[in-house]
Amino acid sequence: MKYVVAFGKFWWNFIVGDDWVAAVMIIAAIGITALVAAGGIASWWVMPLAVLLVLVVSLRRATASG
């Protein structure tokens, strides 16, 4: 059982890391991309915009708290 817990902790740390807000925003961006693609619209532009937004939010949070 300890191997399962260690495996879960590894993936939590790898995906979420120090900034859970960024992880949630990226998961939301993946969902939005899927919805846009399912609607028949070209969805290539969603993720670059999401990455830019996540970067801005993450940097603002890091500079405001430090």
CHARMM-style PDB file with segment names, atoms N, HN, CA, C and O in Angstrom:
ATOM      1  N   MET     1       0.824  -1.199   0.000  1.00  0.00      PROA
ATOM      2  CA  MET     1       0.000   0.000   0.000  1.00  0.00      PROA
ATOM      3  C   MET     1       0.863   1.256   0.000  1.00  0.00      PROA
ATOM      4  O   MET     1       0.480   2.271  -0.583  1.00  0.00      PROA
ATOM      5  N   LYS     2       2.017   1.198   0.645  1.00  0.00      PROA
ATOM      6  HN  LYS     2       2.328   0.374   1.118  1.00  0.00      PROA
ATOM      7  CA  LYS     2       2.861   2.390   0.710  1.00  0.00      PROA
ATOM      8  C   LYS     2       3.368   2.787  -0.672  1.00  0.00      PROA
ATOM      9  O   LYS     2       3.640   3.962  -0.919  1.00  0.00      PROA
ATOM     10  N   TYR     3       3.497   1.799  -1.590  1.00  0.00      PROA
ATOM     11  HN  TYR     3       3.276   0.844  -1.390  1.00  0.00      PROA
ATOM     12  CA  TYR     3       3.925   2.123  -2.946  1.00  0.00      PROA
ATOM     13  C   TYR     3       2.839   2.882  -3.696  1.00  0.00      PROA
ATOM     14  O   TYR     3       3.131   3.778  -4.488  1.00  0.00      PROA
ATOM     15  N   VAL     4       1.613   2.526  -3.447  1.00  0.00      PROA
ATOM     16  HN  VAL     4       1.376   1.798  -2.803  1.00  0.00      PROA
ATOM     17  CA  VAL     4       0.485   3.219  -4.088  1.00  0.00      PROA
ATOM     18  C   VAL     4       0.412   4.661  -3.587  1.00  0.00      PROA
ATOM     19  O   VAL     4       0.207   5.588  -4.371  1.00  0.00      PROA
ATOM     20  N   VAL     5       0.579   4.840  -2.291  1.00  0.00      PROA
ATOM     21  HN  VAL     5       0.745   4.088  -1.654  1.00  0.00      PROA
ATOM     22  CA  VAL     5       0.552   6.183  -1.709  1.00  0.00      PROA
ATOM     23  C   VAL     5       1.723   7.008  -2.244  1.00  0.00      PROA
ATOM     24  O   VAL     5       1.549   8.176  -2.593  1.00  0.00      PROA
ATOM     25  N   ALA     6       2.898   6.416  -2.310  1.00  0.00      PROA
ATOM     26  HN  ALA     6       3.040   5.468  -2.027  1.00  0.00      PROA
ATOM     27  CA  ALA     6       4.074   7.129  -2.832  1.00  0.00      PROA
ATOM     28  C   ALA     6       3.875   7.502  -4.298  1.00  0.00      PROA
ATOM     29  O   ALA     6       4.264   8.590  -4.724  1.00  0.00      PROA
ATOM     30  N   PHE     7       3.272   6.603  -5.065  1.00  0.00      PROA
ATOM     31  HN  PHE     7       2.956   5.719  -4.719  1.00  0.00      PROA
ATOM     32  CA  PHE     7       2.994   6.878  -6.477  1.00  0.00      PROA
ATOM     33  C   PHE     7       2.012   8.046  -6.610  1.00  0.00      PROA
ATOM     34  O   PHE     7       2.198   8.933  -7.443  1.00  0.00      PROA
ATOM     35  N   GLY     8       0.973   8.035  -5.785  1.00  0.00      PROA
ATOM     36  HN  GLY     8       0.822   7.315  -5.108  1.00  0.00      PROA
ATOM     37  CA  GLY     8       0.002   9.133  -5.808  1.00  0.00      PROA
ATOM     38  C   GLY     8       0.619  10.459  -5.404  1.00  0.00      PROA
ATOM     39  O   GLY     8       0.339  11.492  -6.013  1.00  0.00      PROA
ATOM     40  N   LYS     9       1.457  10.434  -4.378  1.00  0.00      PROA
ATOM     41  HN  LYS     9       1.685   9.595  -3.883  1.00  0.00      PROA
ATOM     42  CA  LYS     9       2.130  11.665  -3.945  1.00  0.00      PROA
ATOM     43  C   LYS     9       3.060  12.197  -5.021  1.00  0.00      PROA
ATOM     44  O   LYS     9       3.158  13.409  -5.213  1.00  0.00      PROA
ATOM     45  N   PHE    10       3.746  11.299  -5.728  1.00  0.00      PROA
ATOM     46  HN  PHE    10       3.666  10.314  -5.572  1.00  0.00      PROA
ATOM     47  CA  PHE    10       4.614  11.730  -6.819  1.00  0.00      PROA
ATOM     48  C   PHE    10       3.821  12.482  -7.877  1.00  0.00      PROA
ATOM     49  O   PHE    10       4.205  13.579  -8.283  1.00  0.00      PROA
ATOM     50  N   TRP    11       2.711  11.892  -8.326  1.00  0.00      PROA
ATOM     51  HN  TRP    11       2.399  11.001  -7.996  1.00  0.00      PROA
ATOM     52  CA  TRP    11       1.931  12.535  -9.380  1.00  0.00      PROA
ATOM     53  C   TRP    11       1.278  13.833  -8.905  1.00  0.00      PROA
ATOM     54  O   TRP    11       1.171  14.788  -9.674  1.00  0.00      PROA
ATOM     55  N   TRP    12       0.845  13.876  -7.661  1.00  0.00      PROA
ATOM     56  HN  TRP    12       0.932  13.101  -7.035  1.00  0.00      PROA
ATOM     57  CA  TRP    12       0.290  15.116  -7.113  1.00  0.00      PROA
ATOM     58  C   TRP    12       1.348  16.210  -7.136  1.00  0.00      PROA
ATOM     59  O   TRP    12       1.077  17.331  -7.566  1.00  0.00      PROA
ATOM     60  N   ASN    13       2.548  15.890  -6.675  1.00  0.00      PROA
ATOM     61  HN  ASN    13       2.768  14.979  -6.325  1.00  0.00      PROA
ATOM     62  CA  ASN    13       3.643  16.855  -6.665  1.00  0.00      PROA
ATOM     63  C   ASN    13       4.047  17.256  -8.074  1.00  0.00      PROA
ATOM     64  O   ASN    13       4.356  18.421  -8.325  1.00  0.00      PROA
ATOM     65  N   PHE    14       4.047  16.299  -8.996  1.00  0.00      PROA
ATOM     66  HN  PHE    14       3.796  15.352  -8.792  1.00  0.00      PROA
ATOM     67  CA  PHE    14       4.450  16.572 -10.375  1.00  0.00      PROA
ATOM     68  C   PHE    14       3.449  17.469 -11.085  1.00  0.00      PROA
ATOM     69  O   PHE    14       3.846  18.385 -11.805  1.00  0.00      PROA
ATOM     70  N   ILE    15       2.167  17.223 -10.897  1.00  0.00      PROA
ATOM     71  HN  ILE    15       1.845  16.478 -10.312  1.00  0.00      PROA
ATOM     72  CA  ILE    15       1.134  17.987 -11.610  1.00  0.00      PROA
ATOM     73  C   ILE    15       0.817  19.287 -10.892  1.00  0.00      PROA
ATOM     74  O   ILE    15       0.796  20.345 -11.521  1.00  0.00      PROA
ATOM     75  N   VAL    16       0.574  19.231  -9.608  1.00  0.00      PROA
ATOM     76  HN  VAL    16       0.592  18.371  -9.097  1.00  0.00      PROA
ATOM     77  CA  VAL    16       0.159  20.419  -8.865  1.00  0.00      PROA
ATOM     78  C   VAL    16       1.370  21.233  -8.428  1.00  0.00      PROA
ATOM     79  O   VAL    16       1.402  22.448  -8.621  1.00  0.00      PROA
ATOM     80  N   GLY    17       2.356  20.583  -7.847  1.00  0.00      PROA
ATOM     81  HN  GLY    17       2.331  19.596  -7.690  1.00  0.00      PROA
ATOM     82  CA  GLY    17       3.563  21.278  -7.415  1.00  0.00      PROA
ATOM     83  C   GLY    17       3.272  22.344  -6.388  1.00  0.00      PROA
ATOM     84  O   GLY    17       2.537  22.110  -5.429  1.00  0.00      PROA
ATOM     85  N   ASP    18       3.841  23.508  -6.584  1.00  0.00      PROA
ATOM     86  HN  ASP    18       4.438  23.699  -7.363  1.00  0.00      PROA
ATOM     87  CA  ASP    18       3.691  24.603  -5.632  1.00  0.00      PROA
ATOM     88  C   ASP    18       2.504  25.508  -5.921  1.00  0.00      PROA
ATOM     89  O   ASP    18       2.081  26.265  -5.047  1.00  0.00      PROA
ATOM     90  N   ASP    19       1.962  25.444  -7.121  1.00  0.00      PROA
ATOM     91  HN  ASP    19       2.305  24.829  -7.831  1.00  0.00      PROA
ATOM     92  CA  ASP    19       0.919  26.384  -7.518  1.00  0.00      PROA
ATOM     93  C   ASP    19      -0.337  25.632  -7.972  1.00  0.00      PROA
ATOM     94  O   ASP    19      -0.473  25.283  -9.145  1.00  0.00      PROA
ATOM     95  N   TRP    20      -1.232  25.392  -7.045  1.00  0.00      PROA
ATOM     96  HN  TRP    20      -1.121  25.675  -6.093  1.00  0.00      PROA
ATOM     97  CA  TRP    20      -2.438  24.648  -7.378  1.00  0.00      PROA
ATOM     98  C   TRP    20      -3.356  25.453  -8.289  1.00  0.00      PROA
ATOM     99  O   TRP    20      -4.143  24.882  -9.044  1.00  0.00      PROA
ATOM    100  N   VAL    21      -3.258  26.767  -8.220  1.00  0.00      PROA
ATOM    101  HN  VAL    21      -2.618  27.231  -7.607  1.00  0.00      PROA
ATOM    102  CA  VAL    21      -4.106  27.613  -9.076  1.00  0.00      PROA
ATOM    103  C   VAL    21      -3.746  27.401 -10.545  1.00  0.00      PROA
ATOM    104  O   VAL    21      -4.630  27.289 -11.395  1.00  0.00      PROA
ATOM    105  N   ALA    22      -2.457  27.348 -10.841  1.00  0.00      PROA
ATOM    106  HN  ALA    22      -1.739  27.439 -10.151  1.00  0.00      PROA
ATOM    107  CA  ALA    22      -2.010  27.113 -12.213  1.00  0.00      PROA
ATOM    108  C   ALA    22      -2.478  25.745 -12.702  1.00  0.00      PROA
ATOM    109  O   ALA    22      -2.900  25.605 -13.850  1.00  0.00      PROA
ATOM    110  N   ALA    23      -2.404  24.743 -11.842  1.00  0.00      PROA
ATOM    111  HN  ALA    23      -2.061  24.856 -10.909  1.00  0.00      PROA
ATOM    112  CA  ALA    23      -2.851  23.401 -12.223  1.00  0.00      PROA
ATOM    113  C   ALA    23      -4.349  23.391 -12.542  1.00  0.00      PROA
ATOM    114  O   ALA    23      -4.774  22.771 -13.516  1.00  0.00      PROA
ATOM    115  N   VAL    24      -5.135  24.068 -11.732  1.00  0.00      PROA
ATOM    116  HN  VAL    24      -4.790  24.572 -10.940  1.00  0.00      PROA
ATOM    117  CA  VAL    24      -6.585  24.129 -11.970  1.00  0.00      PROA
ATOM    118  C   VAL    24      -6.876  24.879 -13.262  1.00  0.00      PROA
ATOM    119  O   VAL    24      -7.753  24.484 -14.031  1.00  0.00      PROA
ATOM    120  N   MET    25      -6.140  25.961 -13.500  1.00  0.00      PROA
ATOM    121  HN  MET    25      -5.428  26.281 -12.875  1.00  0.00      PROA
ATOM    122  CA  MET    25      -6.356  26.737 -14.724  1.00  0.00      PROA
ATOM    123  C   MET    25      -6.009  25.923 -15.972  1.00  0.00      PROA
ATOM    124  O   MET    25      -6.706  26.023 -16.982  1.00  0.00      PROA
ATOM    125  N   ILE    26      -4.960  25.134 -15.920  1.00  0.00      PROA
ATOM    126  HN  ILE    26      -4.394  25.053 -15.100  1.00  0.00      PROA
ATOM    127  CA  ILE    26      -4.587  24.308 -17.073  1.00  0.00      PROA
ATOM    128  C   ILE    26      -5.619  23.208 -17.297  1.00  0.00      PROA
ATOM    129  O   ILE    26      -5.967  22.911 -18.440  1.00  0.00      PROA
ATOM    130  N   ILE    27      -6.108  22.604 -16.223  1.00  0.00      PROA
ATOM    131  HN  ILE    27      -5.825  22.845 -15.295  1.00  0.00      PROA
ATOM    132  CA  ILE    27      -7.161  21.587 -16.365  1.00  0.00      PROA
ATOM    133  C   ILE    27      -8.414  22.211 -16.980  1.00  0.00      PROA
ATOM    134  O   ILE    27      -9.057  21.601 -17.834  1.00  0.00      PROA
ATOM    135  N   ALA    28      -8.758  23.414 -16.550  1.00  0.00      PROA
ATOM    136  HN  ALA    28      -8.236  23.909 -15.855  1.00  0.00      PROA
ATOM    137  CA  ALA    28      -9.907  24.118 -17.129  1.00  0.00      PROA
ATOM    138  C   ALA    28      -9.660  24.434 -18.604  1.00  0.00      PROA
ATOM    139  O   ALA    28     -10.572  24.332 -19.424  1.00  0.00      PROA
ATOM    140  N   ALA    29      -8.436  24.815 -18.936  1.00  0.00      PROA
ATOM    141  HN  ALA    29      -7.695  24.897 -18.269  1.00  0.00      PROA
ATOM    142  CA  ALA    29      -8.107  25.127 -20.330  1.00  0.00      PROA
ATOM    143  C   ALA    29      -8.229  23.887 -21.213  1.00  0.00      PROA
ATOM    144  O   ALA    29      -8.681  23.975 -22.355  1.00  0.00      PROA
ATOM    145  N   ILE    30      -7.829  22.739 -20.686  1.00  0.00      PROA
ATOM    146  HN  ILE    30      -7.462  22.668 -19.758  1.00  0.00      PROA
ATOM    147  CA  ILE    30      -7.978  21.496 -21.455  1.00  0.00      PROA
ATOM    148  C   ILE    30      -9.457  21.208 -21.690  1.00  0.00      PROA
ATOM    149  O   ILE    30      -9.845  20.796 -22.782  1.00  0.00      PROA
ATOM    150  N   GLY    31     -10.280  21.426 -20.668  1.00  0.00      PROA
ATOM    151  HN  GLY    31      -9.964  21.761 -19.780  1.00  0.00      PROA
ATOM    152  CA  GLY    31     -11.717  21.230 -20.818  1.00  0.00      PROA
ATOM    153  C   GLY    31     -12.337  22.191 -21.818  1.00  0.00      PROA
ATOM    154  O   GLY    31     -13.175  21.799 -22.629  1.00  0.00      PROA
ATOM    155  N   ILE    32     -11.924  23.450 -21.759  1.00  0.00      PROA
ATOM    156  HN  ILE    32     -11.243  23.769 -21.100  1.00  0.00      PROA
ATOM    157  CA  ILE    32     -12.441  24.448 -22.704  1.00  0.00      PROA
ATOM    158  C   ILE    32     -12.019  24.107 -24.123  1.00  0.00      PROA
ATOM    159  O   ILE    32     -12.802  24.254 -25.062  1.00  0.00      PROA
ATOM    160  N   THR    33     -10.778  23.651 -24.279  1.00  0.00      PROA
ATOM    161  HN  THR    33     -10.143  23.531 -23.516  1.00  0.00      PROA
ATOM    162  CA  THR    33     -10.303  23.245 -25.599  1.00  0.00      PROA
ATOM    163  C   THR    33     -11.151  22.102 -26.140  1.00  0.00      PROA
ATOM    164  O   THR    33     -11.505  22.094 -27.319  1.00  0.00      PROA
ATOM    165  N   ALA    34     -11.478  21.142 -25.287  1.00  0.00      PROA
ATOM    166  HN  ALA    34     -11.191  21.149 -24.330  1.00  0.00      PROA
ATOM    167  CA  ALA    34     -12.313  20.018 -25.714  1.00  0.00      PROA
ATOM    168  C   ALA    34     -13.708  20.490 -26.117  1.00  0.00      PROA
ATOM    169  O   ALA    34     -14.268  20.023 -27.109  1.00  0.00      PROA
ATOM    170  N   LEU    35     -14.260  21.417 -25.339  1.00  0.00      PROA
ATOM    171  HN  LEU    35     -13.805  21.795 -24.533  1.00  0.00      PROA
ATOM    172  CA  LEU    35     -15.599  21.933 -25.678  1.00  0.00      PROA
ATOM    173  C   LEU    35     -15.594  22.692 -26.993  1.00  0.00      PROA
ATOM    174  O   LEU    35     -16.511  22.547 -27.801  1.00  0.00      PROA
ATOM    175  N   VAL    36     -14.566  23.498 -27.209  1.00  0.00      PROA
ATOM    176  HN  VAL    36     -13.821  23.615 -26.552  1.00  0.00      PROA
ATOM    177  CA  VAL    36     -14.472  24.261 -28.459  1.00  0.00      PROA
ATOM    178  C   VAL    36     -14.319  23.306 -29.640  1.00  0.00      PROA
ATOM    179  O   VAL    36     -14.961  23.481 -30.676  1.00  0.00      PROA
ATOM    180  N   ALA    37     -13.469  22.301 -29.479  1.00  0.00      PROA
ATOM    181  HN  ALA    37     -12.947  22.159 -28.638  1.00  0.00      PROA
ATOM    182  CA  ALA    37     -13.261  21.325 -30.556  1.00  0.00      PROA
ATOM    183  C   ALA    37     -14.533  20.529 -30.823  1.00  0.00      PROA
ATOM    184  O   ALA    37     -14.847  20.233 -31.976  1.00  0.00      PROA
ATOM    185  N   ALA    38     -15.265  20.181 -29.770  1.00  0.00      PROA
ATOM    186  HN  ALA    38     -15.010  20.422 -28.834  1.00  0.00      PROA
ATOM    187  CA  ALA    38     -16.511  19.434 -29.956  1.00  0.00      PROA
ATOM    188  C   ALA    38     -17.566  20.278 -30.659  1.00  0.00      PROA
ATOM    189  O   ALA    38     -18.472  19.746 -31.300  1.00  0.00      PROA
ATOM    190  N   GLY    39     -17.447  21.585 -30.536  1.00  0.00      PROA
ATOM    191  HN  GLY    39     -16.711  22.017 -30.014  1.00  0.00      PROA
ATOM    192  CA  GLY    39     -18.381  22.479 -31.203  1.00  0.00      PROA
ATOM    193  C   GLY    39     -18.063  22.686 -32.675  1.00  0.00      PROA
ATOM    194  O   GLY    39     -18.769  23.414 -33.374  1.00  0.00      PROA
ATOM    195  N   GLY    40     -17.002  22.048 -33.143  1.00  0.00      PROA
ATOM    196  HN  GLY    40     -16.429  21.457 -32.576  1.00  0.00      PROA
ATOM    197  CA  GLY    40     -16.660  22.154 -34.560  1.00  0.00      PROA
ATOM    198  C   GLY    40     -15.836  23.383 -34.903  1.00  0.00      PROA
ATOM    199  O   GLY    40     -15.663  23.705 -36.079  1.00  0.00      PROA
ATOM    200  N   ILE    41     -15.331  24.067 -33.899  1.00  0.00      PROA
ATOM    201  HN  ILE    41     -15.471  23.805 -32.944  1.00  0.00      PROA
ATOM    202  CA  ILE    41     -14.520  25.265 -34.118  1.00  0.00      PROA
ATOM    203  C   ILE    41     -13.054  24.871 -33.987  1.00  0.00      PROA
ATOM    204  O   ILE    41     -12.702  24.008 -33.183  1.00  0.00      PROA
ATOM    205  N   ALA    42     -12.205  25.509 -34.782  1.00  0.00      PROA
ATOM    206  HN  ALA    42     -12.491  26.210 -35.435  1.00  0.00      PROA
ATOM    207  CA  ALA    42     -10.766  25.256 -34.672  1.00  0.00      PROA
ATOM    208  C   ALA    42     -10.314  25.664 -33.271  1.00  0.00      PROA
ATOM    209  O   ALA    42     -10.535  26.796 -32.841  1.00  0.00      PROA
ATOM    210  N   SER    43      -9.685  24.738 -32.575  1.00  0.00      PROA
ATOM    211  HN  SER    43      -9.505  23.819 -32.925  1.00  0.00      PROA
ATOM    212  CA  SER    43      -9.359  24.987 -31.168  1.00  0.00      PROA
ATOM    213  C   SER    43      -7.871  25.145 -30.913  1.00  0.00      PROA
ATOM    214  O   SER    43      -7.454  25.116 -29.755  1.00  0.00      PROA
ATOM    215  N   TRP    44      -7.061  25.311 -31.936  1.00  0.00      PROA
ATOM    216  HN  TRP    44      -7.401  25.334 -32.876  1.00  0.00      PROA
ATOM    217  CA  TRP    44      -5.617  25.401 -31.762  1.00  0.00      PROA
ATOM    218  C   TRP    44      -5.221  26.624 -30.951  1.00  0.00      PROA
ATOM    219  O   TRP    44      -4.154  26.617 -30.335  1.00  0.00      PROA
ATOM    220  N   TRP    45      -6.019  27.650 -30.925  1.00  0.00      PROA
ATOM    221  HN  TRP    45      -6.885  27.655 -31.424  1.00  0.00      PROA
ATOM    222  CA  TRP    45      -5.666  28.921 -30.294  1.00  0.00      PROA
ATOM    223  C   TRP    45      -5.980  28.964 -28.803  1.00  0.00      PROA
ATOM    224  O   TRP    45      -5.526  29.877 -28.113  1.00  0.00      PROA
ATOM    225  N   VAL    46      -6.740  28.005 -28.289  1.00  0.00      PROA
ATOM    226  HN  VAL    46      -7.109  27.263 -28.849  1.00  0.00      PROA
ATOM    227  CA  VAL    46      -7.162  28.053 -26.888  1.00  0.00      PROA
ATOM    228  C   VAL    46      -5.982  27.840 -25.944  1.00  0.00      PROA
ATOM    229  O   VAL    46      -5.804  28.612 -25.002  1.00  0.00      PROA
ATOM    230  N   MET    47      -5.187  26.822 -26.175  1.00  0.00      PROA
ATOM    231  HN  MET    47      -5.332  26.195 -26.940  1.00  0.00      PROA
ATOM    232  CA  MET    47      -4.092  26.514 -25.250  1.00  0.00      PROA
ATOM    233  C   MET    47      -3.004  27.591 -25.216  1.00  0.00      PROA
ATOM    234  O   MET    47      -2.537  27.919 -24.125  1.00  0.00      PROA
ATOM    235  N   PRO    48      -2.575  28.159 -26.346  1.00  0.00      PROA
ATOM    236  CA  PRO    48      -1.599  29.257 -26.229  1.00  0.00      PROA
ATOM    237  C   PRO    48      -2.115  30.434 -25.409  1.00  0.00      PROA
ATOM    238  O   PRO    48      -1.364  31.023 -24.631  1.00  0.00      PROA
ATOM    239  N   LEU    49      -3.382  30.777 -25.576  1.00  0.00      PROA
ATOM    240  HN  LEU    49      -3.991  30.299 -26.209  1.00  0.00      PROA
ATOM    241  CA  LEU    49      -3.958  31.852 -24.764  1.00  0.00      PROA
ATOM    242  C   LEU    49      -4.031  31.454 -23.296  1.00  0.00      PROA
ATOM    243  O   LEU    49      -3.773  32.269 -22.411  1.00  0.00      PROA
ATOM    244  N   ALA    50      -4.382  30.202 -23.044  1.00  0.00      PROA
ATOM    245  HN  ALA    50      -4.591  29.540 -23.763  1.00  0.00      PROA
ATOM    246  CA  ALA    50      -4.460  29.724 -21.668  1.00  0.00      PROA
ATOM    247  C   ALA    50      -3.090  29.733 -21.005  1.00  0.00      PROA
ATOM    248  O   ALA    50      -2.966  30.128 -19.846  1.00  0.00      PROA
ATOM    249  N   VAL    51      -2.072  29.307 -21.719  1.00  0.00      PROA
ATOM    250  HN  VAL    51      -2.173  28.986 -22.661  1.00  0.00      PROA
ATOM    251  CA  VAL    51      -0.720  29.310 -21.163  1.00  0.00      PROA
ATOM    252  C   VAL    51      -0.282  30.732 -20.842  1.00  0.00      PROA
ATOM    253  O   VAL    51       0.319  30.975 -19.795  1.00  0.00      PROA
ATOM    254  N   LEU    52      -0.577  31.667 -21.728  1.00  0.00      PROA
ATOM    255  HN  LEU    52      -1.065  31.470 -22.578  1.00  0.00      PROA
ATOM    256  CA  LEU    52      -0.247  33.069 -21.474  1.00  0.00      PROA
ATOM    257  C   LEU    52      -0.983  33.586 -20.242  1.00  0.00      PROA
ATOM    258  O   LEU    52      -0.390  34.273 -19.411  1.00  0.00      PROA
ATOM    259  N   LEU    53      -2.254  33.267 -20.118  1.00  0.00      PROA
ATOM    260  HN  LEU    53      -2.736  32.709 -20.794  1.00  0.00      PROA
ATOM    261  CA  LEU    53      -3.040  33.694 -18.965  1.00  0.00      PROA
ATOM    262  C   LEU    53      -2.516  33.065 -17.674  1.00  0.00      PROA
ATOM    263  O   LEU    53      -2.397  33.746 -16.656  1.00  0.00      PROA
ATOM    264  N   VAL    54      -2.205  31.779 -17.714  1.00  0.00      PROA
ATOM    265  HN  VAL    54      -2.302  31.226 -18.542  1.00  0.00      PROA
ATOM    266  CA  VAL    54      -1.675  31.110 -16.532  1.00  0.00      PROA
ATOM    267  C   VAL    54      -0.338  31.715 -16.132  1.00  0.00      PROA
ATOM    268  O   VAL    54      -0.073  31.903 -14.945  1.00  0.00      PROA
ATOM    269  N   LEU    55       0.502  32.019 -17.105  1.00  0.00      PROA
ATOM    270  HN  LEU    55       0.287  31.866 -18.070  1.00  0.00      PROA
ATOM    271  CA  LEU    55       1.800  32.637 -16.818  1.00  0.00      PROA
ATOM    272  C   LEU    55       1.629  33.992 -16.154  1.00  0.00      PROA
ATOM    273  O   LEU    55       2.310  34.289 -15.172  1.00  0.00      PROA
ATOM    274  N   VAL    56       0.735  34.814 -16.674  1.00  0.00      PROA
ATOM    275  HN  VAL    56       0.182  34.573 -17.471  1.00  0.00      PROA
ATOM    276  CA  VAL    56       0.501  36.141 -16.098  1.00  0.00      PROA
ATOM    277  C   VAL    56      -0.031  36.022 -14.678  1.00  0.00      PROA
ATOM    278  O   VAL    56       0.452  36.707 -13.776  1.00  0.00      PROA
ATOM    279  N   VAL    57      -1.017  35.164 -14.470  1.00  0.00      PROA
ATOM    280  HN  VAL    57      -1.410  34.607 -15.203  1.00  0.00      PROA
ATOM    281  CA  VAL    57      -1.596  34.999 -13.137  1.00  0.00      PROA
ATOM    282  C   VAL    57      -0.557  34.457 -12.165  1.00  0.00      PROA
ATOM    283  O   VAL    57      -0.456  34.931 -11.034  1.00  0.00      PROA
ATOM    284  N   SER    58       0.201  33.484 -12.594  1.00  0.00      PROA
ATOM    285  HN  SER    58       0.119  33.099 -13.514  1.00  0.00      PROA
ATOM    286  CA  SER    58       1.206  32.880 -11.731  1.00  0.00      PROA
ATOM    287  C   SER    58       2.302  33.879 -11.356  1.00  0.00      PROA
ATOM    288  O   SER    58       2.724  33.932 -10.201  1.00  0.00      PROA
ATOM    289  N   LEU    59       2.757  34.661 -12.315  1.00  0.00      PROA
ATOM    290  HN  LEU    59       2.414  34.618 -13.254  1.00  0.00      PROA
ATOM    291  CA  LEU    59       3.792  35.663 -12.028  1.00  0.00      PROA
ATOM    292  C   LEU    59       3.268  36.767 -11.117  1.00  0.00      PROA
ATOM    293  O   LEU    59       3.987  37.224 -10.228  1.00  0.00      PROA
ATOM    294  N   ARG    60       2.038  37.197 -11.324  1.00  0.00      PROA
ATOM    295  HN  ARG    60       1.455  36.826 -12.046  1.00  0.00      PROA
ATOM    296  CA  ARG    60       1.466  38.218 -10.443  1.00  0.00      PROA
ATOM    297  C   ARG    60       1.339  37.715  -9.009  1.00  0.00      PROA
ATOM    298  O   ARG    60       1.621  38.446  -8.060  1.00  0.00      PROA
ATOM    299  N   ARG    61       0.914  36.460  -8.858  1.00  0.00      PROA
ATOM    300  HN  ARG    61       0.685  35.866  -9.629  1.00  0.00      PROA
ATOM    301  CA  ARG    61       0.803  35.894  -7.521  1.00  0.00      PROA
ATOM    302  C   ARG    61       2.162  35.751  -6.866  1.00  0.00      PROA
ATOM    303  O   ARG    61       2.304  35.990  -5.667  1.00  0.00      PROA
ATOM    304  N   ALA    62       3.171  35.359  -7.651  1.00  0.00      PROA
ATOM    305  HN  ALA    62       3.055  35.165  -8.625  1.00  0.00      PROA
ATOM    306  CA  ALA    62       4.514  35.154  -7.103  1.00  0.00      PROA
ATOM    307  C   ALA    62       5.151  36.480  -6.696  1.00  0.00      PROA
ATOM    308  O   ALA    62       5.814  36.549  -5.661  1.00  0.00      PROA
ATOM    309  N   THR    63       4.963  37.521  -7.482  1.00  0.00      PROA
ATOM    310  HN  THR    63       4.424  37.464  -8.322  1.00  0.00      PROA
ATOM    311  CA  THR    63       5.578  38.800  -7.163  1.00  0.00      PROA
ATOM    312  C   THR    63       4.818  39.528  -6.053  1.00  0.00      PROA
ATOM    313  O   THR    63       5.409  40.305  -5.302  1.00  0.00      PROA
ATOM    314  N   ALA    64       3.524  39.283  -5.948  1.00  0.00      PROA
ATOM    315  HN  ALA    64       3.044  38.652  -6.557  1.00  0.00      PROA
ATOM    316  CA  ALA    64       2.750  39.939  -4.885  1.00  0.00      PROA
ATOM    317  C   ALA    64       3.029  39.316  -3.525  1.00  0.00      PROA
ATOM    318  O   ALA    64       2.996  40.007  -2.507  1.00  0.00      PROA
ATOM    319  N   SER    65       3.302  38.021  -3.500  1.00  0.00      PROA
ATOM    320  HN  SER    65       3.329  37.459  -4.327  1.00  0.00      PROA
ATOM    321  CA  SER    65       3.527  37.364  -2.221  1.00  0.00      PROA
ATOM    322  C   SER    65       4.987  37.403  -1.790  1.00  0.00      PROA
ATOM    323  O   SER    65       5.296  37.101  -0.637  1.00  0.00      PROA
ATOM    324  N   GLY    66       5.874  37.764  -2.681  1.00  0.00      PROA
ATOM    325  HN  GLY    66       5.623  38.009  -3.617  1.00  0.00      PROA
ATOM    326  CA  GLY    66       7.310  37.736  -2.341  1.00  0.00      PROA
ATOM    327  C   GLY    66       7.880  39.066  -2.274  1.00  0.00      PROA
ATOM    328  OT1 GLY    66       9.071  39.213  -2.001  1.00  0.00      PROA
TER     329      GLY     66
END
